Amino acid sequence: MSPEYNRRDFLKTAGLGAVALAMTRFEFCRSPAGLKPNVIFILADDLGYGELGCFGQEKIRTPNIDRIATEGMKFTQHYSGSPVCAPSRCVLLTGKHTGHAYIRDNSEMNERGEVWRNPLVEGQYPLPENTFTIGRMFQNAGYATGAIGKWGLGGPGTCGEPNNQGFDHWYGYLCQRRAHNYYPIHLWKNRERHILAWNKYFYPHQRLPQDRDPYDKSSYTEYSGKQYSLDLMAEEALGFIRENRDKPFFLYLPFTVPHAAIQVPEDSLKEYEGAFPETPYTGDKGYLPHPAPRAGYAAMVTRMDREIGRIMSLLKELGIDDKTLIIFSSDNGPTFNGGTDSEFFRSTGPLRGLKTMLYEGGIRVPTIARWPGRIKPGSVTEHVSAFCDWLPTFAEMLGVRSGSDTDGISILPTILGNPGEQKDHDHLYWEYSGKQAVRRGEWKAYRKSVDSPLELYNLEDDIAEQHDLAGQRPDVVNEMADIMMAARVESELFPLKRRKV
């Protein structure tokens, strides 16, 4: 029973009357604002809608993440900000969809708009100085803020660094491209390189030499190391929580798992050894080779789940579990390269499409939230929501203003089990590399480029987007086309591309 109801019972017993009870109900309704729970936002990388046990996965074990769903809420219609990494993170942190967001693609550009072609240079196009982010909002509310994992929104020495974007503490990869190797020679701790002396440098895009036996595990020895980045990030997260146990904190944990390359320590790999039929992956398409890619992939996800379990155990140990909101999601749908096998694992569940696509499989992501005493255990919501909603949600929770230019709507009423108070989006909008998509009610419109015909799907009847109804509903097509034009402002950095003639 929640503390609010215990207090109500106490007031009844004490005979304080109807006025006091009315005041208690009023406080209970308004209590989310100003409560200041700790918030841990865990973001997986390229994890598909169907890759958790609580979302129907049968081959990969995720007991700790599943427990978050059992003890909290599962979101069945939650959308990422983009079908690829950097813009999705930009949407999450700024509350602006990709029609308004500053970062709309995975761009290898510096602050002068020059393309970085040197593989030794780190970082993607940076967020502008003074961008209003979730981190900055929590900072302004008196929180300790930390970001640990993969950034992708500005390299070293740029205005986009996490420490310049609202985070007191940062640890991890600044560059998405460098994150293709789980045994790097350095990570970044705040503005300093954290040298990993036991790992050796190798360029992360390598093929297995042709003179090696792909079925011999010893052929792959050089593609590993002693310091696994996920483990280091998890330890850093545990340390951040311990350090800030006595004050409110916001911890953003964008883990790199299960983004390729497929790499995992031997103890985790053994958990799945021999579990699946395997064909060695020799490094085609620009990612590191692996002798058992299916087992390696599953082991990566389960190892991440293990580290999340350690975080949950620490919260209980420190006595702060009941005042910590944990959210778990993924930045986009599962990938198609690096030896991954999304078809084998049914990584998108019933959805169509993968990473880089604006079909449901590329942008509908597995999302769960747990907040003891606030979120009803085992609850499920079909409310349509998206990454841009988290900034206004946290703003309402803190009792602060989120800014007038967010594209999001607070989903705090849904989280707290008050669906009657929940506002709905008129529509959701995405764009990526010339593609556009709109979700409005049960309708989903998609087009491959600005001069392509629209496809139209009724997601209520056709979640797999198999039946294009554009020819039958020209009225809806016209409405969606108008939304696609009105929902965006032009970007000089990321213009919508037309089809090549």
C-alpha positions, 0 to 999 in steps of 0.5 A: 500500500502506498504512503499516501493511502497510509496517511489517509487511513491515519487521518481517518483514525485520528478523526481529523474530518472531511476537510483534512481528507479532502486536502489529502486527496488534493495532495495525492493528486498533485504529489508528482510535482516536486517529489524529485525521485531519482531517475535512471534512464537506460537506453539500449542501442539497436535493441528490437521491439521483440528482443526482451522476454517481456515483449515475447523473446524466447531465445535471449534471456533478460530476467532483470529487465523483465522484472522491471516490467513485472514490477512496473509498466510496459509501453506497447506503443512507444516510439524512438526519435529516429531509426538511427542513433544520433538523431534519436538521442537528440530527440530524447534529450531535447524533446523535439522531433526530427522535423525540428531537431538540430541533429537529424542524421548520423553525420561525421561533420565538425562545427564548421560543417566539414566532413570528417573523413579521418578514421582517427578523428572522434565525434559526430556533429555537435549539439549547439551551445546552450541547447536545453536538454533533459540534463540541463533541466535536471541540473536546474532542478538541483539534481546531480546529473550523469551520462554514461555510455555512448554519446554521438552528439559531439566529439572532444573539445566541441560544444556538444560534449556531455559536460557542456550539455547539462551533465555534471559527470560523463563517462564513455564513448563520445564517438559512435564510430569508435563504439563499434569496438567493445575493447577500445584503447580509451574512453572519455571521463568528463573531458579527459581520456581514460586510457585502457592500457590492457586493450590494444588498438585495432581499427574496428572495421576489419575482416578475418584474414583468408588464411585463418579457419573461421571455425577455430575460435583462436582465429579471433583472439586479436579482436578481444581484450581485457577491459570490456567497455560495458563492464566499465560503464556499469561500474561507473554507473554504480559508483555514480549512484553510490556517490549521489545516494543522499541527493536526487540524481538523474542518470542517463545510461545509453549503453552500447549493447547490442549494437555491432560489433558482436563482442562479449567476454568468454564467460558470457559467451559460454552461457549460449555456447551450442544453443543455436546453429551457427555460421561464423561471421568473417567481418563482411560489411565493415564490422569485426568478425565473430565465430558464433554470432548468434550466441555472441549477440544473445550473450551481449544482451544477457550481460547487459541485463546482468549489469542492470540487475546489479544496479537494481540490487544496489538501489535496494542496498542503499535504501533508495529503491522506492524513490527511484524511477527506472526507465528502459528503452532502445534508441531504434530498431534492430540492425541488419549488419555486423553478423546480427540475425534479426530474422532468427531472433524475431527481433522486431516481433510482429513489426516490419522493418529494421534500423534505418527504416521508418516502418514500425520495426525501425522506430517502435521500441520496447519500453518499460518503467518502474517506480515502486509505490507510484507505478502499478506493478504489471500494468500495460499501456497502449498509449501512443508516446514517443521520445519527445515526451520524456522532457515534458514528462520529467518537467511535470514530475519536477514541477518545472517548465519544460519550455514552449518549443517541445514537441512532446506531451507529458505522459506522467498521467499514464505512468501514474495510472491516470489515463483519463487525465492523459492528453494525446498527440494529434500526430507523431512525425519522423524524417530521416535521409529523405524518408518521412513518416506520420502516425495519427491515431490508427493511421501510419503514412510513410514515403521513401522520399519527398517526391515518392507516393505515400504508403498508408497503413491502418496499424489497428488492423495491420500492425505488420504494415502489409496492406497499403490502403493509400488507393482506398483512402485518398482523403487520409493520404492528403491529410498525412501529406499536409502534416508532412509538409507542416510538421517540419522546418528546413535544415541546412545540415540535414535537408530532405533528399529527393530520389536520384533520377 
